[in-house]
Every structure is written in structure tokens, then in C-alpha cells.
Amino acid sequence: MERARELIKPYFDMDGLIGIYVVGSATRPFRDGLSDYDFEVVVEDETYAALPDAEKHRFVIDEGPPRRVDHEFYFWPWSGFEGLLRSKLDMFHFAYQHPVVLHDPTGRLQTVIEKLAALPADIRTIRTKVHYLEYRWGTGRAEKTFGRGATLNGRLIVAEALIALIKLLFLVNESWPSTRYWATHELELLGVPSDLLATIERALTDPNSELLDQLVENVHEYLDNKGETFFRDAKALDRWAVLTDEGKTAFQAWGGR
């Protein structure tokens, strides 16, 4: 992070500066040659309002080859940054599980970052049920759709079901779900078996009934090994989702559709 610390120095004398941090793949062990520095700069609301739009989000390009973004600065007003605590978007929580705080002289950033990163137990419990049902209902619906000869529709449904499964795997491991372009990397770091991830990939590329059924067995085995029990009474779980106020509210809040 030495280069990152050099790149942020021009902002240190900025009036209204609260702090600066880095998120994204540059902070992770799988960083590669295409990774860029995603700097986020938090400033007082008055400072943000006075900034020209061109300064609120600025890209610096490395002409390469290959041509790529080398680093970017994205500005947050304090009220907007603190307001992320009310967001239900995974990207505004997962990213703060692995930031590198480069400048935070008063500690205001760290206080909010820790709250953003925390996965409340009640949210984890509810979302594991929601995403498990999305996965199971989705694969069942896909098989019916393939039976009607609607191949594209079936593949779209399978993709949605597998996205729900990926979210479930993160939550079971007490993590907010990551952005999809690093999902397998992050799940591997969490200890999800590579053979399970490989089966999910095969189900995405060749979603036949036999493979989808095998994947369900593999998922149940994995959940059992993690000590999860919520999925065992399928009828009770269905009733929770469609008949209880808690289940209906959970799907409205966290369901993919």
C-alpha cells in the first residue's frame, strides 16, 4: 500500500477532509495486474457540495498495454457515507469487511466502517432462509421451464437460482455476499470446497436435471457439515415464506425479485 499512500497525499490539505480508504481487489490476496486502486474520500457535506462534479469521481488511466483504470477517487459527503448504514445493498457492506483505511485522524471513518462490515445475526438467519428457498424454488421452476422447451428462459432461471445459492454460501459463513466478479475467490478464502464451486459452475453451463439434483444433495451435505438445520423441514420453511408476516417481509426486503 506504499503507492496508495503516496497517491492520496495531495488531498491531505483539503478543507473538510474526514478520511480516505481503499476498497476492492487491491486490498485482497488475489489482487492481479488488472486490479486498480478504488479510493474513497469522505468529506464534510459543505465541502462535497462545493466540489465540481468532475472532481467527485475521477479516473486515472494507465495506457498500458493493456489500457486500464490505474486508480480512481470517489467522494462521499459525510451524510451519504453514514447513510450507507441503512442500505440493504450487499456491495455497501461486503466492501467494508476488507478496507484499508489510509487516513482517519479522528476515527470517524472506522466507527462507521465497523458497523457497515458487521453482519447482524437476525439478518443472517432470515437471509439464509430467503436465499435457500430462492435457490430451491428456482431450480424446480427451471426444470418445468426446460420441459416446455423454453431453453433461454430456463437458463435465466437457473442463473438466478445459483446467484441465490452463492449468497447463501456467503451468509452461512457469516459474511455479507460479495460482488459477483470476485465471488468464487472470496468463497474459496472462506473455505467453501472447490468441488462444490465446480459443481455450481457446471450447473450454470449445463443445467441438466441430474446435475441439478446432485447439486441439491451437495448443498445439503455442506449445510449439514456447517451445522445448519433451517432447511430440513421443507414444508415448514415454505409456510414461513408464504404464510407468515415475517417471511413475506423478508422476501420483500431481501428477495432477488
C-alpha atoms as an extended CHARMM CRD file, in Angstrom:
* protein
*
       257  EXT
         1         1  MET       CA              0.0000000000        0.0000000000        0.0000000000  PROA      1               0.0000000000
         2         2  GLU       CA              3.0100000000        2.3400000000       -0.1810000000  PROA      2               0.0000000000
         3         3  ARG       CA              1.9670000000        3.6320000000       -3.6120000000  PROA      3               0.0000000000
         4         4  ALA       CA             -1.5810000000        4.1160000000       -2.4090000000  PROA      4               0.0000000000
         5         5  ARG       CA             -0.3410000000        6.2620000000        0.4640000000  PROA      5               0.0000000000
         6         6  GLU       CA              1.6060000000        8.4040000000       -1.9780000000  PROA      6               0.0000000000
         7         7  LEU       CA             -1.3780000000        8.8750000000       -4.2770000000  PROA      7               0.0000000000
         8         8  ILE       CA             -3.5930000000       10.2770000000       -1.5330000000  PROA      8               0.0000000000
         9         9  LYS       CA             -1.1210000000       12.8590000000       -0.1990000000  PROA      9               0.0000000000
        10        10  PRO       CA             -2.4180000000       15.7350000000       -2.3860000000  PROA      10              0.0000000000
        11        11  TYR       CA             -5.7350000000       15.5300000000       -0.5070000000  PROA      11              0.0000000000
        12        12  PHE       CA             -4.3170000000       15.8740000000        2.9990000000  PROA      12              0.0000000000
        13        13  ASP       CA             -4.5940000000       19.6880000000        2.9800000000  PROA      13              0.0000000000
        14        14  MET       CA             -8.1490000000       19.6560000000        1.6610000000  PROA      14              0.0000000000
        15        15  ASP       CA            -10.5980000000       21.6330000000        3.7840000000  PROA      15              0.0000000000
        16        16  GLY       CA            -13.3390000000       19.4250000000        5.1690000000  PROA      16              0.0000000000
        17        17  LEU       CA            -11.4550000000       16.1560000000        4.6830000000  PROA      17              0.0000000000
        18        18  ILE       CA            -12.6110000000       13.4450000000        7.1080000000  PROA      18              0.0000000000
        19        19  GLY       CA            -10.7530000000       10.4170000000        5.7970000000  PROA      19              0.0000000000
        20        20  ILE       CA             -9.6180000000        8.2110000000        2.9180000000  PROA      20              0.0000000000
        21        21  TYR       CA             -9.6850000000        4.4430000000        2.4570000000  PROA      21              0.0000000000
        22        22  VAL       CA             -9.2450000000        1.8220000000       -0.2630000000  PROA      22              0.0000000000
        23        23  VAL       CA            -11.7140000000       -0.9360000000       -1.1220000000  PROA      23              0.0000000000
        24        24  GLY       CA            -11.8770000000       -3.5780000000       -3.8290000000  PROA      24              0.0000000000
        25        25  SER       CA             -9.4910000000       -6.2010000000       -5.1210000000  PROA      25              0.0000000000
        26        26  ALA       CA             -6.4180000000       -4.0590000000       -4.3960000000  PROA      26              0.0000000000
        27        27  THR       CA             -6.9250000000       -4.9280000000       -0.7190000000  PROA      27              0.0000000000
        28        28  ARG       CA             -7.3710000000       -8.6770000000       -1.2790000000  PROA      28              0.0000000000
        29        29  PRO       CA             -4.8350000000      -11.5210000000       -1.5920000000  PROA      29              0.0000000000
        30        30  PHE       CA             -5.9510000000      -12.3260000000       -5.1510000000  PROA      30              0.0000000000
        31        31  ARG       CA             -5.0880000000       -8.8810000000       -6.4970000000  PROA      31              0.0000000000
        32        32  ASP       CA             -3.7810000000       -9.1460000000      -10.0670000000  PROA      32              0.0000000000
        33        33  GLY       CA             -2.3380000000       -6.9700000000      -12.8000000000  PROA      33              0.0000000000
        34        34  LEU       CA             -5.7630000000       -5.6250000000      -13.7630000000  PROA      34              0.0000000000
        35        35  SER       CA             -6.6770000000       -4.5250000000      -10.2480000000  PROA      35              0.0000000000
        36        36  ASP       CA             -6.9040000000       -0.8030000000       -9.6620000000  PROA      36              0.0000000000
        37        37  TYR       CA             -6.9330000000        1.3030000000       -6.5150000000  PROA      37              0.0000000000
        38        38  ASP       CA            -10.5010000000        2.2370000000       -5.5480000000  PROA      38              0.0000000000
        39        39  PHE       CA            -10.0080000000        5.2400000000       -3.2830000000  PROA      39              0.0000000000
        40        40  GLU       CA            -12.9910000000        6.6380000000       -1.4360000000  PROA      40              0.0000000000
        41        41  VAL       CA            -12.6970000000       10.0700000000        0.1170000000  PROA      41              0.0000000000
        42        42  VAL       CA            -15.1470000000       11.1740000000        2.7930000000  PROA      42              0.0000000000
        43        43  VAL       CA            -15.6130000000       14.9040000000        3.3240000000  PROA      43              0.0000000000
        44        44  GLU       CA            -17.9540000000       17.2170000000        5.1900000000  PROA      44              0.0000000000
        45        45  ASP       CA            -21.2620000000       17.8510000000        3.4340000000  PROA      45              0.0000000000
        46        46  GLU       CA            -20.4430000000       21.5010000000        2.7440000000  PROA      46              0.0000000000
        47        47  THR       CA            -17.1210000000       20.5340000000        1.1520000000  PROA      47              0.0000000000
        48        48  TYR       CA            -18.8280000000       17.9540000000       -1.0660000000  PROA      48              0.0000000000
        49        49  ALA       CA            -21.4830000000       20.4390000000       -2.1920000000  PROA      49              0.0000000000
        50        50  ALA       CA            -18.7790000000       22.8760000000       -3.2790000000  PROA      50              0.0000000000
        51        51  LEU       CA            -16.8170000000       20.3270000000       -5.3310000000  PROA      51              0.0000000000
        52        52  PRO       CA            -17.1950000000       20.4120000000       -9.1300000000  PROA      52              0.0000000000
        53        53  ASP       CA            -18.8500000000       17.2550000000      -10.4420000000  PROA      53              0.0000000000
        54        54  ALA       CA            -15.6650000000       16.3360000000      -12.3180000000  PROA      54              0.0000000000
        55        55  GLU       CA            -13.7990000000       16.1280000000       -9.0020000000  PROA      55              0.0000000000
        56        56  LYS       CA            -16.3720000000       13.9800000000       -7.2350000000  PROA      56              0.0000000000
        57        57  HSD       CA            -15.4270000000       10.8990000000       -9.2650000000  PROA      57              0.0000000000
        58        58  ARG       CA            -12.0960000000       10.9750000000      -11.0420000000  PROA      58              0.0000000000
        59        59  PHE       CA            -10.4040000000        8.1810000000      -13.0230000000  PROA      59              0.0000000000
        60        60  VAL       CA             -6.6930000000        7.9310000000      -13.8490000000  PROA      60              0.0000000000
        61        61  ILE       CA             -5.9580000000        5.7230000000      -16.8630000000  PROA      61              0.0000000000
        62        62  ASP       CA             -2.8770000000        3.6140000000      -17.4470000000  PROA      62              0.0000000000
        63        63  GLU       CA             -2.4970000000        3.4510000000      -21.2360000000  PROA      63              0.0000000000
        64        64  GLY       CA             -0.8500000000        0.0470000000      -20.9500000000  PROA      64              0.0000000000
        65        65  PRO       CA             -0.9450000000       -2.1930000000      -22.7640000000  PROA      65              0.0000000000
        66        66  PRO       CA             -3.4490000000       -3.2410000000      -21.6910000000  PROA      66              0.0000000000
        67        67  ARG       CA             -5.2730000000        0.0660000000      -21.2750000000  PROA      67              0.0000000000
        68        68  ARG       CA             -6.9490000000        0.0520000000      -17.8620000000  PROA      68              0.0000000000
        69        69  VAL       CA             -8.0080000000        2.1820000000      -14.9350000000  PROA      69              0.0000000000
        70        70  ASP       CA             -4.9750000000        2.6040000000      -12.6620000000  PROA      70              0.0000000000
        71        71  HSD       CA             -6.8320000000        4.2820000000       -9.8180000000  PROA      71              0.0000000000
        72        72  GLU       CA             -9.9410000000        6.2750000000       -9.1000000000  PROA      72              0.0000000000
        73        73  PHE       CA            -11.1250000000        8.6630000000       -6.4250000000  PROA      73              0.0000000000
        74        74  TYR       CA            -14.7600000000        8.6400000000       -5.4060000000  PROA      74              0.0000000000
        75        75  PHE       CA            -16.0070000000       11.2530000000       -2.9500000000  PROA      75              0.0000000000
        76        76  TRP       CA            -18.6490000000       10.7520000000       -0.2900000000  PROA      76              0.0000000000
        77        77  PRO       CA            -20.3470000000       13.5040000000        1.7110000000  PROA      77              0.0000000000
        78        78  TRP       CA            -20.4070000000       12.5360000000        5.3750000000  PROA      78              0.0000000000
        79        79  SER       CA            -24.2000000000       12.2420000000        5.4130000000  PROA      79              0.0000000000
        80        80  GLY       CA            -24.1240000000        9.9140000000        2.3960000000  PROA      80              0.0000000000
        81        81  PHE       CA            -21.3680000000        7.7730000000        3.8410000000  PROA      81              0.0000000000
        82        82  GLU       CA            -23.0840000000        7.4580000000        7.2090000000  PROA      82              0.0000000000
        83        83  GLY       CA            -26.3540000000        6.8120000000        5.3870000000  PROA      83              0.0000000000
        84        84  LEU       CA            -24.9180000000        3.5600000000        3.9940000000  PROA      84              0.0000000000
        85        85  LEU       CA            -25.7180000000        2.0480000000        7.3860000000  PROA      85              0.0000000000
        86        86  ARG       CA            -29.3630000000        1.9230000000        6.2600000000  PROA      86              0.0000000000
        87        87  SER       CA            -28.6010000000        0.2880000000        2.9030000000  PROA      87              0.0000000000
        88        88  LYS       CA            -29.7170000000       -3.2420000000        2.0520000000  PROA      88              0.0000000000
        89        89  LEU       CA            -27.2700000000       -3.4950000000       -0.8520000000  PROA      89              0.0000000000
        90        90  ASP       CA            -24.5850000000       -6.1100000000       -0.2280000000  PROA      90              0.0000000000
        91        91  MET       CA            -21.9550000000       -4.0460000000       -2.0150000000  PROA      91              0.0000000000
        92        92  PHE       CA            -22.2150000000       -1.3820000000        0.6890000000  PROA      92              0.0000000000
        93        93  HSD       CA            -21.4650000000       -3.9110000000        3.4160000000  PROA      93              0.0000000000
        94        94  PHE       CA            -19.1340000000       -6.5290000000        1.9530000000  PROA      94              0.0000000000
        95        95  ALA       CA            -16.6570000000       -3.9040000000        0.7300000000  PROA      95              0.0000000000
        96        96  TYR       CA            -16.2230000000       -2.6590000000        4.2850000000  PROA      96              0.0000000000
        97        97  GLN       CA            -15.2480000000       -6.0740000000        5.6010000000  PROA      97              0.0000000000
        98        98  HSD       CA            -11.8240000000       -5.6690000000        3.9520000000  PROA      98              0.0000000000
        99        99  PRO       CA            -10.9810000000       -1.9800000000        3.5330000000  PROA      99              0.0000000000
       100       100  VAL       CA             -7.5990000000       -0.4180000000        4.0990000000  PROA      100             0.0000000000
       101       101  VAL       CA             -8.0510000000        2.8560000000        5.9630000000  PROA      101             0.0000000000
       102       102  LEU       CA             -5.2700000000        5.1950000000        4.9090000000  PROA      102             0.0000000000
       103       103  HSD       CA             -6.2570000000        8.4130000000        6.6620000000  PROA      103             0.0000000000
       104       104  ASP       CA             -8.6920000000        8.7470000000        9.5590000000  PROA      104             0.0000000000
       105       105  PRO       CA             -7.2440000000       11.1820000000       12.0930000000  PROA      105             0.0000000000
       106       106  THR       CA            -10.3740000000       11.4260000000       14.2670000000  PROA      106             0.0000000000
       107       107  GLY       CA            -11.5700000000        7.8140000000       13.9490000000  PROA      107             0.0000000000
       108       108  ARG       CA            -14.9230000000        8.8130000000       12.4400000000  PROA      108             0.0000000000
       109       109  LEU       CA            -14.4480000000        6.5390000000        9.4280000000  PROA      109             0.0000000000
       110       110  GLN       CA            -13.5200000000        3.4830000000       11.4570000000  PROA      110             0.0000000000
       111       111  THR       CA            -16.6320000000        3.7520000000       13.6080000000  PROA      111             0.0000000000
       112       112  VAL       CA            -18.9410000000        3.6550000000       10.5740000000  PROA      112             0.0000000000
       113       113  ILE       CA            -16.8480000000        1.0570000000        8.7170000000  PROA      113             0.0000000000
       114       114  GLU       CA            -17.0710000000       -1.4020000000       11.6060000000  PROA      114             0.0000000000
       115       115  LYS       CA            -20.8620000000       -1.0620000000       11.6810000000  PROA      115             0.0000000000
       116       116  LEU       CA            -21.1150000000       -1.4860000000        7.9010000000  PROA      116             0.0000000000
       117       117  ALA       CA            -18.9930000000       -4.6320000000        7.9950000000  PROA      117             0.0000000000
       118       118  ALA       CA            -20.9080000000       -6.3170000000       10.8160000000  PROA      118             0.0000000000
       119       119  LEU       CA            -23.4960000000       -8.9080000000        9.7260000000  PROA      119             0.0000000000
       120       120  PRO       CA            -26.3140000000       -8.8730000000       12.2980000000  PROA      120             0.0000000000
       121       121  ALA       CA            -27.3470000000      -12.3550000000       13.3990000000  PROA      121             0.0000000000
       122       122  ASP       CA            -31.0340000000      -11.7070000000       12.7020000000  PROA      122             0.0000000000
       123       123  ILE       CA            -30.3340000000      -10.6270000000        9.1210000000  PROA      123             0.0000000000
       124       124  ARG       CA            -28.1150000000      -13.6650000000        8.5760000000  PROA      124             0.0000000000
       125       125  THR       CA            -30.8010000000      -16.0120000000        9.9020000000  PROA      125             0.0000000000
       126       126  ILE       CA            -33.5740000000      -14.5590000000        7.7640000000  PROA      126             0.0000000000
       127       127  ARG       CA            -31.5000000000      -14.2910000000        4.6110000000  PROA      127             0.0000000000
       128       128  THR       CA            -30.2700000000      -17.8680000000        4.7500000000  PROA      128             0.0000000000
       129       129  LYS       CA            -33.9110000000      -18.9470000000        4.5760000000  PROA      129             0.0000000000
       130       130  VAL       CA            -34.7710000000      -16.4910000000        1.7890000000  PROA      130             0.0000000000
       131       131  HSD       CA            -31.8530000000      -17.3960000000       -0.4700000000  PROA      131             0.0000000000
       132       132  TYR       CA            -32.1460000000      -21.1210000000        0.1700000000  PROA      132             0.0000000000
       133       133  LEU       CA            -35.7850000000      -21.0090000000       -0.9270000000  PROA      133             0.0000000000
       134       134  GLU       CA            -34.9280000000      -18.8560000000       -3.9380000000  PROA      134             0.0000000000
       135       135  TYR       CA            -32.3770000000      -21.4900000000       -4.9120000000  PROA      135             0.0000000000
       136       136  ARG       CA            -34.6790000000      -24.4880000000       -4.4320000000  PROA      136             0.0000000000
       137       137  TRP       CA            -37.7580000000      -22.8740000000       -5.9650000000  PROA      137             0.0000000000
       138       138  GLY       CA            -35.6750000000      -21.5750000000       -8.8420000000  PROA      138             0.0000000000
       139       139  THR       CA            -34.1810000000      -24.9220000000       -9.8120000000  PROA      139             0.0000000000
       140       140  GLY       CA            -37.6150000000      -26.5540000000       -9.6310000000  PROA      140             0.0000000000
       141       141  ARG       CA            -39.1280000000      -23.8430000000      -11.7860000000  PROA      141             0.0000000000
       142       142  ALA       CA            -36.2630000000      -24.1580000000      -14.2650000000  PROA      142             0.0000000000
       143       143  GLU       CA            -36.8680000000      -27.8720000000      -14.7970000000  PROA      143             0.0000000000
       144       144  LYS       CA            -40.5310000000      -27.1680000000      -15.6050000000  PROA      144             0.0000000000
       145       145  THR       CA            -39.4570000000      -24.4060000000      -17.9720000000  PROA      145             0.0000000000
       146       146  PHE       CA            -36.9740000000      -26.6580000000      -19.7770000000  PROA      146             0.0000000000
       147       147  GLY       CA            -39.7630000000      -29.2160000000      -20.0830000000  PROA      147             0.0000000000
       148       148  ARG       CA            -41.7780000000      -26.6620000000      -22.0210000000  PROA      148             0.0000000000
       149       149  GLY       CA            -38.8810000000      -26.1990000000      -24.4460000000  PROA      149             0.0000000000
       150       150  ALA       CA            -38.1220000000      -22.6320000000      -23.3160000000  PROA      150             0.0000000000
       151       151  THR       CA            -34.3550000000      -23.1030000000      -23.0780000000  PROA      151             0.0000000000
       152       152  LEU       CA            -33.3330000000      -19.4590000000      -22.6950000000  PROA      152             0.0000000000
       153       153  ASN       CA            -35.9480000000      -18.8430000000      -20.0180000000  PROA      153             0.0000000000
       154       154  GLY       CA            -34.7960000000      -21.9520000000      -18.1750000000  PROA      154             0.0000000000
       155       155  ARG       CA            -31.1670000000      -20.8800000000      -18.2470000000  PROA      155             0.0000000000
       156       156  LEU       CA            -32.0750000000      -17.4360000000      -16.9150000000  PROA      156             0.0000000000
       157       157  ILE       CA            -33.9840000000      -19.0250000000      -14.0290000000  PROA      157             0.0000000000
       158       158  VAL       CA            -31.0640000000      -21.3470000000      -13.2490000000  PROA      158             0.0000000000
       159       159  ALA       CA            -28.7040000000      -18.3740000000      -13.2030000000  PROA      159             0.0000000000
       160       160  GLU       CA            -30.9280000000      -16.5370000000      -10.7320000000  PROA      160             0.0000000000
       161       161  ALA       CA            -31.1990000000      -19.6530000000       -8.5580000000  PROA      161             0.0000000000
       162       162  LEU       CA            -27.4220000000      -20.0940000000       -8.4920000000  PROA      162             0.0000000000
       163       163  ILE       CA            -26.9120000000      -16.4330000000       -7.5930000000  PROA      163             0.0000000000
       164       164  ALA       CA            -29.1900000000      -17.0630000000       -4.6050000000  PROA      164             0.0000000000
       165       165  LEU       CA            -27.0990000000      -20.1270000000       -3.7290000000  PROA      165             0.0000000000
       166       166  ILE       CA            -23.8910000000      -18.0990000000       -3.8560000000  PROA      166             0.0000000000
       167       167  LYS       CA            -25.4220000000      -15.5530000000       -1.4780000000  PROA      167             0.0000000000
       168       168  LEU       CA            -26.4610000000      -18.3950000000        0.8170000000  PROA      168             0.0000000000
       169       169  LEU       CA            -22.9000000000      -19.7520000000        0.9430000000  PROA      169             0.0000000000
       170       170  PHE       CA            -21.5530000000      -16.3580000000        1.9950000000  PROA      170             0.0000000000
       171       171  LEU       CA            -24.1860000000      -15.9440000000        4.6950000000  PROA      171             0.0000000000
       172       172  VAL       CA            -23.6390000000      -19.4410000000        6.0790000000  PROA      172             0.0000000000
       173       173  ASN       CA            -20.0080000000      -18.4010000000        6.5090000000  PROA      173             0.0000000000
       174       174  GLU       CA            -21.0870000000      -15.2460000000        8.3600000000  PROA      174             0.0000000000
       175       175  SER       CA            -20.1450000000      -12.8780000000        5.5560000000  PROA      175             0.0000000000
       176       176  TRP       CA            -22.1010000000      -10.3880000000        3.5260000000  PROA      176             0.0000000000
       177       177  PRO       CA            -22.2400000000      -11.6210000000       -0.1040000000  PROA      177             0.0000000000
       178       178  SER       CA            -19.5140000000      -10.2060000000       -2.3100000000  PROA      178             0.0000000000
       179       179  THR       CA            -19.7420000000       -8.6470000000       -5.7210000000  PROA      179             0.0000000000
       180       180  ARG       CA            -20.1860000000      -11.3920000000       -8.3030000000  PROA      180             0.0000000000
       181       181  TYR       CA            -16.9730000000      -10.7730000000      -10.1910000000  PROA      181             0.0000000000
       182       182  TRP       CA            -14.9480000000      -11.9790000000       -7.2000000000  PROA      182             0.0000000000
       183       183  ALA       CA            -17.4670000000      -14.4260000000       -5.7220000000  PROA      183             0.0000000000
       184       184  THR       CA            -15.5190000000      -17.6680000000       -6.2040000000  PROA      184             0.0000000000
       185       185  HSD       CA            -12.2750000000      -16.1100000000       -4.9810000000  PROA      185             0.0000000000
       186       186  GLU       CA            -13.9390000000      -14.8910000000       -1.8130000000  PROA      186             0.0000000000
       187       187  LEU       CA            -15.8010000000      -18.1570000000       -1.2030000000  PROA      187             0.0000000000
       188       188  GLU       CA            -12.5510000000      -20.0980000000       -1.5390000000  PROA      188             0.0000000000
       189       189  LEU       CA            -10.9960000000      -17.8320000000        1.0890000000  PROA      189             0.0000000000
       190       190  LEU       CA            -13.9630000000      -18.6160000000        3.3430000000  PROA      190             0.0000000000
       191       191  GLY       CA            -13.2350000000      -22.3290000000        2.9470000000  PROA      191             0.0000000000
       192       192  VAL       CA            -16.0670000000      -23.3650000000        0.6240000000  PROA      192             0.0000000000
       193       193  PRO       CA            -14.9030000000      -26.6210000000       -1.0400000000  PROA      193             0.0000000000
       194       194  SER       CA            -13.6180000000      -26.2590000000       -4.5840000000  PROA      194             0.0000000000
       195       195  ASP       CA            -15.6030000000      -29.2930000000       -5.7280000000  PROA      195             0.0000000000
       196       196  LEU       CA            -18.8580000000      -27.6360000000       -4.6220000000  PROA      196             0.0000000000
       197       197  LEU       CA            -17.9470000000      -24.4740000000       -6.5230000000  PROA      197             0.0000000000
       198       198  ALA       CA            -17.0410000000      -26.5800000000       -9.5690000000  PROA      198             0.0000000000
       199       199  THR       CA            -20.4500000000      -28.2850000000       -9.4580000000  PROA      199             0.0000000000
       200       200  ILE       CA            -22.1680000000      -24.8960000000       -9.3040000000  PROA      200             0.0000000000
       201       201  GLU       CA            -20.2000000000      -23.8150000000      -12.3640000000  PROA      201             0.0000000000
       202       202  ARG       CA            -21.1920000000      -26.9510000000      -14.2540000000  PROA      202             0.0000000000
       203       203  ALA       CA            -24.8390000000      -26.4120000000      -13.2990000000  PROA      203             0.0000000000
       204       204  LEU       CA            -24.6290000000      -22.9330000000      -14.7970000000  PROA      204             0.0000000000
       205       205  THR       CA            -23.1310000000      -24.1070000000      -18.0840000000  PROA      205             0.0000000000
       206       206  ASP       CA            -25.0240000000      -27.4080000000      -18.4170000000  PROA      206             0.0000000000
       207       207  PRO       CA            -28.1620000000      -27.2580000000      -16.2450000000  PROA      207             0.0000000000
       208       208  ASN       CA            -29.4930000000      -30.7970000000      -16.7260000000  PROA      208             0.0000000000
       209       209  SER       CA            -31.8420000000      -32.4390000000      -14.2220000000  PROA      209             0.0000000000
       210       210  GLU       CA            -29.3260000000      -34.9940000000      -12.9800000000  PROA      210             0.0000000000
       211       211  LEU       CA            -26.7060000000      -32.3540000000      -12.2490000000  PROA      211             0.0000000000
       212       212  LEU       CA            -29.1880000000      -30.0010000000      -10.5660000000  PROA      212             0.0000000000
       213       213  ASP       CA            -30.3770000000      -32.8450000000       -8.3250000000  PROA      213             0.0000000000
       214       214  GLN       CA            -26.7830000000      -33.7470000000       -7.4710000000  PROA      214             0.0000000000
       215       215  LEU       CA            -26.0800000000      -30.1330000000       -6.5860000000  PROA      215             0.0000000000
       216       216  VAL       CA            -29.0160000000      -30.0890000000       -4.1390000000  PROA      216             0.0000000000
       217       217  GLU       CA            -27.5340000000      -33.1340000000       -2.3930000000  PROA      217             0.0000000000
       218       218  ASN       CA            -24.1250000000      -31.4720000000       -2.2560000000  PROA      218             0.0000000000
       219       219  VAL       CA            -25.5760000000      -28.2670000000       -0.8450000000  PROA      219             0.0000000000
       220       220  HSD       CA            -27.4980000000      -30.1540000000        1.8460000000  PROA      220             0.0000000000
       221       221  GLU       CA            -24.3660000000      -32.0580000000        2.8020000000  PROA      221             0.0000000000
       222       222  TYR       CA            -22.4490000000      -28.7880000000        3.0580000000  PROA      222             0.0000000000
       223       223  LEU       CA            -25.1480000000      -27.1640000000        5.1890000000  PROA      223             0.0000000000
       224       224  ASP       CA            -25.1950000000      -30.2070000000        7.4580000000  PROA      224             0.0000000000
       225       225  ASN       CA            -21.4290000000      -30.0030000000        7.8570000000  PROA      225             0.0000000000
       226       226  LYS       CA            -21.7700000000      -26.3280000000        8.8070000000  PROA      226             0.0000000000
       227       227  GLY       CA            -24.2940000000      -27.2320000000       11.4880000000  PROA      227             0.0000000000
       228       228  GLU       CA            -27.2450000000      -25.5960000000        9.7460000000  PROA      228             0.0000000000
       229       229  THR       CA            -30.7010000000      -27.0550000000       10.3800000000  PROA      229             0.0000000000
       230       230  PHE       CA            -33.1170000000      -24.4460000000        8.9650000000  PROA      230             0.0000000000
       231       231  PHE       CA            -33.5750000000      -26.3000000000        5.6600000000  PROA      231             0.0000000000
       232       232  ARG       CA            -34.5290000000      -29.7250000000        6.9740000000  PROA      232             0.0000000000
       233       233  ASP       CA            -38.2800000000      -29.1580000000        7.3760000000  PROA      233             0.0000000000
       234       234  ALA       CA            -39.1150000000      -28.0750000000        3.8410000000  PROA      234             0.0000000000
       235       235  LYS       CA            -42.8640000000      -27.7170000000        4.4290000000  PROA      235             0.0000000000
       236       236  ALA       CA            -42.3750000000      -25.5380000000        7.4910000000  PROA      236             0.0000000000
       237       237  LEU       CA            -39.9330000000      -23.3610000000        5.5610000000  PROA      237             0.0000000000
       238       238  ASP       CA            -42.4020000000      -22.9520000000        2.7000000000  PROA      238             0.0000000000
       239       239  ARG       CA            -45.1510000000      -21.9850000000        5.1360000000  PROA      239             0.0000000000
       240       240  TRP       CA            -42.8440000000      -19.4570000000        6.7820000000  PROA      240             0.0000000000
       241       241  ALA       CA            -42.1930000000      -17.8150000000        3.4230000000  PROA      241             0.0000000000
       242       242  VAL       CA            -45.7430000000      -17.6230000000        2.0780000000  PROA      242             0.0000000000
       243       243  LEU       CA            -47.9740000000      -17.5230000000        5.1700000000  PROA      243             0.0000000000
       244       244  THR       CA            -46.1630000000      -15.5830000000        7.9030000000  PROA      244             0.0000000000
       245       245  ASP       CA            -45.6880000000      -11.8320000000        8.0750000000  PROA      245             0.0000000000
       246       246  GLU       CA            -42.0070000000      -12.3500000000        8.8750000000  PROA      246             0.0000000000
       247       247  GLY       CA            -41.4630000000      -14.4800000000        5.7780000000  PROA      247             0.0000000000
       248       248  LYS       CA            -43.3590000000      -12.1300000000        3.4620000000  PROA      248             0.0000000000
       249       249  THR       CA            -41.4540000000       -9.1310000000        4.8010000000  PROA      249             0.0000000000
       250       250  ALA       CA            -38.1530000000      -10.9910000000        4.4550000000  PROA      250             0.0000000000
       251       251  PHE       CA            -38.7370000000      -11.7080000000        0.7750000000  PROA      251             0.0000000000
       252       252  GLN       CA            -39.7370000000       -8.1340000000        0.1140000000  PROA      252             0.0000000000
       253       253  ALA       CA            -36.5650000000       -6.9150000000        1.7860000000  PROA      253             0.0000000000
       254       254  TRP       CA            -34.0200000000       -9.4750000000        0.5730000000  PROA      254             0.0000000000
       255       255  GLY       CA            -35.5270000000      -11.4890000000       -2.2880000000  PROA      255             0.0000000000
       256       256  GLY       CA            -33.8820000000      -11.2270000000       -5.6870000000  PROA      256             0.0000000000
       257       257  ARG       CA            -37.1260000000      -10.4890000000       -7.4810000000  PROA      257             0.0000000000
